[in-house]
Amino acid sequence: MVILTNNLTLPDHTQLPESDGNFVFAKRAGGKNFQEHPQSILLTDSILPRLQEIHPDGYYCIGQDSGIYWRLTDPPEKGAEAPDWFYVPNVPPTLNGELRRSYVFWQELIAPLIVLEFVSGTGEEERDKTPYKGKFWIYENVIRPAYYGIYEVKKASVEVYQLIGNRYERVPANSRGHYPIEPMGVELGIWPGRFILDTELPWLRWWDEQGNLLLTGDERAELERQTVEFERQRAETERQRAEAVEQENARLRKRLLALGIDPDTLA
């Protein structure tokens, strides 16, 4: 699909580059680390059941290291930001029968509800408010996601900003140390544990509004396996207990009969 505006033909997602070797797959500064790809998978996998509740029609999209084109430039990728993770409600999951190669703002018009950046360097890039260049400025003034999160794995911390009027305001943590994302009915916070990488690390994760951790598919399967095993063990314990009671009753009956007492006549 190509949009015509004031006789200017604007490219769509099929005509804009997905990557130039630096764009999308690597940050402009500071490089990436081995945790960032698993971190995106963790966020996506655990939020899917919640998004399926919100969007029974399937109208939403998630971007992981995908470009959001917001401005026409030469070269084109200079007019895009590539958040590590973002979610857009109320848009079709595909365009013209194929997955998006990028998210073209002038084509889609609907802003992401939340954008998350994973800091590999000092965080200066993610907090840069330089007009038309700084990531923070572009999100706040052009792309305008309702929530913007900056996750620093080295500090095991996350900053969450909410767009109030025309400016981002820092969201305070609740009593659980989480940051409510009310339109999604979830909270965002830090979870220390193991996921994919065989090392305990701080991970950015979702909780529900009651403070229950949203599990990945593997975690849900493991929980179900543990529940089945617990029920099996409980049934086996009950069987053994009933068998022990039956054996004890038989032993007592035998003793009473040996004493010449009919246990059936006892009240």
C-alpha positions in Angstrom: 0.0 0.0 0.0 1.3 3.5 -0.9 -0.2 6.7 0.4 -0.5 9.8 -1.7 -0.2 13.1 0.2 0.1 16.4 -1.6 1.2 14.6 -4.7 4.1 13.0 -2.8 4.3 9.2 -2.9 5.2 7.8 0.5 6.8 4.3 0.6 5.2 1.5 2.7 6.8 -1.3 4.7 7.6 -3.3 1.6 9.7 -0.5 0.2 11.7 0.5 3.2 14.8 -1.3 4.4 14.6 -3.7 7.3 18.3 -3.4 8.1 21.4 -1.8 6.8 23.7 -3.9 8.9 23.6 -1.4 11.8 20.0 -0.4 11.8 17.5 -2.6 13.7 19.9 -5.5 14.5 22.4 -3.3 16.4 22.1 -0.2 18.4 23.5 3.0 17.1 25.8 3.2 20.2 27.1 0.7 22.7 26.3 -2.5 20.8 24.1 -5.3 22.0 24.5 -8.1 24.5 23.5 -11.7 24.6 20.6 -11.1 27.0 18.7 -8.7 24.7 17.2 -11.3 22.3 16.1 -13.7 25.1 14.7 -10.7 26.9 12.4 -9.8 24.0 11.3 -13.4 23.7 10.5 -13.5 27.4 8.3 -10.3 27.2 6.4 -11.6 24.1 5.9 -15.2 25.2 4.5 -14.2 28.6 2.2 -11.4 27.5 0.5 -13.3 24.6 -2.3 -14.8 26.7 -3.1 -11.4 28.1 -3.2 -9.8 24.6 -5.4 -12.6 23.3 -7.9 -11.6 26.1 -7.7 -7.9 25.1 -7.8 -8.6 21.4 -10.0 -11.7 20.7 -10.0 -10.6 17.1 -6.2 -10.8 17.0 -5.8 -7.2 16.0 -2.5 -6.2 17.5 1.2 -6.4 16.6 4.4 -6.8 18.6 7.7 -5.5 17.3 11.1 -6.9 18.5 14.1 -5.0 17.2 11.8 -3.7 14.4 12.0 -0.3 12.9 9.3 2.4 13.4 9.5 4.8 10.4 8.5 8.3 11.4 10.2 10.6 8.9 11.2 10.4 5.3 15.0 10.7 5.1 17.9 9.8 2.8 18.9 7.1 3.6 15.5 6.0 4.7 16.7 4.2 7.9 17.8 7.5 9.4 14.1 8.3 9.7 13.4 5.3 11.9 13.8 4.2 15.5 14.2 0.5 16.3 12.8 -0.1 19.8 13.9 -3.4 21.4 10.2 -4.2 22.0 6.9 -2.5 21.3 3.2 -3.3 21.2 0.6 -1.6 19.1 -3.1 -2.3 19.8 -5.9 -2.4 17.2 -3.9 -2.9 14.0 -4.0 -6.1 11.9 -1.2 -8.5 12.5 -0.3 -8.6 8.8 -0.5 -6.2 5.9 -1.7 -7.5 2.5 -1.2 -11.0 3.7 2.4 -10.7 4.9 4.1 -9.9 8.1 5.3 -6.4 8.5 8.9 -5.7 7.7 8.7 -2.6 9.8 6.1 -0.3 11.3 5.5 2.7 9.0 3.9 5.4 11.1 2.5 7.5 8.2 0.8 4.3 6.9 -0.5 2.9 10.2 -1.3 6.2 12.1 -1.9 4.3 15.4 0.9 4.9 17.9 2.4 2.0 20.0 0.9 1.7 23.4 4.3 0.9 24.9 7.9 1.0 23.7 10.7 -0.6 25.6 14.5 0.0 25.2 17.2 -2.2 26.7 20.2 -0.2 27.6 23.6 -1.7 26.6 25.7 1.4 27.2 25.2 4.3 29.6 21.5 5.0 28.8 22.5 8.4 27.3 21.0 7.4 23.9 17.7 6.3 25.4 17.4 9.5 27.4 18.5 11.9 24.6 16.1 14.8 24.2 17.8 16.5 21.3 15.1 17.7 18.9 14.7 15.4 15.8 17.7 13.3 16.8 17.3 12.1 20.4 15.4 8.9 21.0 13.6 10.3 24.0 12.5 13.4 22.1 11.3 11.4 19.1 9.2 9.1 21.2 7.8 12.0 23.2 7.1 14.3 20.4 6.5 12.2 17.2 5.8 8.5 17.8 4.2 9.3 21.1 3.7 5.8 22.7 1.6 6.1 25.8 4.3 4.4 27.8 8.1 4.4 27.3 10.3 2.1 29.4 14.1 2.2 29.7 15.5 -1.0 31.1 19.1 -1.1 32.4 20.2 -4.7 33.0 23.5 -3.6 34.7 21.5 -1.7 37.3 18.7 -4.2 37.4 16.3 -1.3 37.1 13.6 0.1 34.8 12.3 3.6 34.3 8.8 3.9 33.0 7.3 7.1 31.6 3.7 7.9 30.8 2.6 10.4 28.2 0.5 13.0 30.1 -0.6 15.7 27.7 2.4 16.5 25.6 5.1 15.4 28.0 6.4 12.2 29.5 6.1 11.9 33.3 7.9 9.3 35.3 5.6 6.6 36.6 6.2 5.8 40.3 6.6 2.2 41.4 3.8 0.7 43.4 4.1 -1.2 46.7 5.4 -4.3 44.9 8.1 -2.3 43.1 6.3 -2.6 39.8 5.1 -0.1 37.3 1.4 -0.3 36.3 0.6 -0.3 32.6 -3.2 0.2 33.1 -4.5 -0.2 29.6 -3.0 -3.6 29.4 -4.0 -4.6 32.9 -0.4 -5.5 33.8 2.6 -4.3 35.8 6.2 -4.1 34.6 9.1 -4.9 36.9 12.4 -6.7 37.5 12.5 -10.5 38.2 15.8 -12.2 39.2 16.0 -15.7 37.8 17.0 -18.0 35.0 15.6 -17.8 31.5 17.2 -19.6 28.6 20.7 -18.4 29.6 22.0 -20.7 32.4 22.8 -17.8 34.7 20.6 -15.9 37.2 20.1 -12.4 35.8 17.6 -9.6 36.4 14.9 -9.8 33.7 12.2 -7.4 32.7 8.8 -9.1 33.2 5.1 -8.7 33.4 2.8 -9.3 36.4 -1.0 -9.0 36.5 -2.7 -6.4 38.6 -2.9 -8.7 41.6 0.9 -9.2 41.5 1.0 -12.6 39.9 3.8 -13.2 37.5 2.8 -13.8 33.9 4.3 -17.1 32.9 5.9 -18.1 29.6 4.5 -21.1 27.7 7.3 -23.3 29.1 6.7 -22.1 32.6 3.0 -22.8 32.3 3.7 -26.3 31.0 6.1 -26.9 33.9 3.5 -25.6 36.4 0.9 -27.9 34.9 3.4 -30.8 35.1 4.1 -30.0 38.7 0.4 -29.8 39.5 -0.3 -33.2 37.9 2.6 -34.7 39.8 1.4 -33.1 43.1 -2.1 -34.5 42.5 -0.6 -38.0 41.7 1.5 -37.9 44.9 -1.5 -36.8 46.9 -3.6 -39.6 45.5 -0.9 -42.1 46.2 -0.6 -40.8 49.8 -4.3 -41.1 50.3 -4.2 -44.6 48.9 -1.4 -45.6 51.2 -3.2 -44.0 54.2 -6.4 -45.9 53.4 -4.4 -49.2 53.0 -2.7 -48.6 56.3 -6.0 -48.0 58.1 -7.5 -51.2 56.5 -4.5 -53.2 57.6 -4.7 -51.9 61.1 -8.4 -52.6 61.3 -7.8 -56.2 60.1 -5.1 -56.6 62.8 -7.4 -55.4 65.5 -10.2 -57.6 64.3 -7.9 -60.6 64.4 -6.9 -59.8 68.0 -10.5 -59.5 69.1 -11.4 -62.8 67.6 -8.4 -64.4 69.3 -9.9 -63.1 72.6 -13.2 -64.6 71.8 -14.8 -61.3 71.0 -16.9 -60.8 67.9 -16.0 -57.3 66.6 -19.3 -57.2 64.7 -21.2 -57.2 68.0 -19.3 -54.2 69.4 -21.1 -50.9 69.3 
